[in-house]
Amino acid sequence: MGRVQDKVVLVTGAGSGAGKADALTLAAQGAKLIVTDINGDSAKATAALIGADKALALTHDIAQEAQWEAAFAAGIERFGFVNGLVNNAGILIQASIEFMAFEDWQKMLSVNVTGYYLGCKHAILNMKEKGGAIVNMGSVLSHHGSPNYFAYAAAKSAVVSLTRSVTAHCKFGGYDIRANAIMPDGILTPMVLAQMGLPPDSDVNMIKESPMGHRFCDPQEIANLVLFLISDESRFVRGADIAIDNGNFRITEF
Ligand SMILES: NC(=O)c1ccc[n+]([C@@H]2O[C@H](COP(=O)([O-])OP(=O)(O)OC[C@H]3O[C@@H](n4cnc5c(N)ncnc54)[C@H](O)[C@@H]3O)[C@@H](O)[C@H]2O)c1
């Protein structure tokens, strides 16, 4: 038996980076997967790695409510129920507050906040009878100010707050739905490679350095935590925001 053998999990942004690692890891531990991405071809490619009997691929823009309704309906039609959600999809537009265009600010909030609100809302509507687990992707910037990633930091702060309120709603409403946020530092994914001006398939060997030193997080290390939070092993963990940053953002030498 796998660690999430009885789970059906919807992972957003699962065509790339951390979401892809999450989907593959959950599948390897027995879950059935609804693999979604705004880039439908990338979702299909991840689902193909898992196998048609265990994964359903969907084109899904998380900022559109009708597409959330369709995604849960399709997952339930295929697998009978959905009891896990990994709100992972996200975008990053870098600019200081003086120079970010209003349209870019709205786009950041539309995907990174509204998309997560919609995911939590429809997860609750579809899981409240039988329970489930939600994992929301925050960031080390959830609890920090940043000159050039201010919109991303604001959005990821909202993700942590949303996670706590979803937890409160479910706990006081008598729903056995756990929501937790995770807060990574830099993960070596196409999102970060783009910030470095590198193409998504770049062979950057920045993961294999000393485990105590500065290095990027391997997407597999994110997936290991997501696996724990979706599994029943974490049944006493609710409303948490868990840093996964090699200590980088929370320790000082003096
Ligand atoms: N890479 C990092 O250093 C890092 C650090 C902290 C948090 N995060 C968060 O981790 C999550 C995954 O990021 P990643 O690094 O794997 O990035 P990535 O760019 O490799 O993958 C993001 C995926 O989201 C999809 N996507 C974008 N907009 C979408 C939308 N509107 N609807 C559905 N899918 C959409 C993309 O097509 C892509 O497949 C994001 O929420 C990101 O903010 C990343």
The ligand as a Gaussian input file, in Angstrom:
#p B3LYP/6-31G(d) Opt

LIG

0 1
 N       10.373000      28.118000      -8.120000
 C       10.498000      28.727000      -6.941000
 O       11.585000      29.145000      -6.549000
 C        9.301000      28.882000      -6.047000
 C        9.517000      29.315000      -4.734000
 C        8.429000      29.462000      -3.885000
 C        7.159000      29.171000      -4.346000
 N        6.972000      28.762000      -5.637000
 C        5.618000      28.476000      -6.079000
 O        5.551000      27.141000      -6.501000
 C        4.501000      26.998000      -7.467000
 C        5.038000      26.240000      -8.671000
 O        6.046000      27.032000      -9.272000
 P        7.196000      26.426000     -10.216000
 O        8.448000      27.006000      -9.739000
 O        7.031000      24.977000     -10.350000
 O        6.828000      27.195000     -11.586000
 P        6.693000      26.709000     -13.089000
 O        6.629000      27.974000     -13.864000
 O        7.705000      25.696000     -13.439000
 O        5.265000      25.988000     -13.106000
 C        4.075000      26.708000     -12.932000
 C        2.979000      26.014000     -13.733000
 O        1.757000      26.758000     -13.524000
 C        1.092000      26.832000     -14.767000
 N        0.190000      27.993000     -14.759000
 C        0.509000      29.295000     -14.849000
 N       -0.608000      30.049000     -14.812000
 C       -1.656000      29.193000     -14.684000
 C       -3.044000      29.345000     -14.575000
 N       -3.633000      30.569000     -14.645000
 N       -3.818000      28.243000     -14.422000
 C       -3.259000      27.028000     -14.394000
 N       -1.943000      26.796000     -14.508000
 C       -1.146000      27.874000     -14.639000
 C        2.193000      26.948000     -15.803000
 O        1.738000      26.593000     -17.121000
 C        3.237000      26.003000     -15.244000
 O        3.078000      24.689000     -15.748000
 C        4.013000      28.412000      -7.757000
 O        2.858000      28.686000      -6.995000
 C        5.154000      29.274000      -7.293000
 O        4.754000      30.583000      -6.953000
 C        8.019000      28.604000      -6.495000

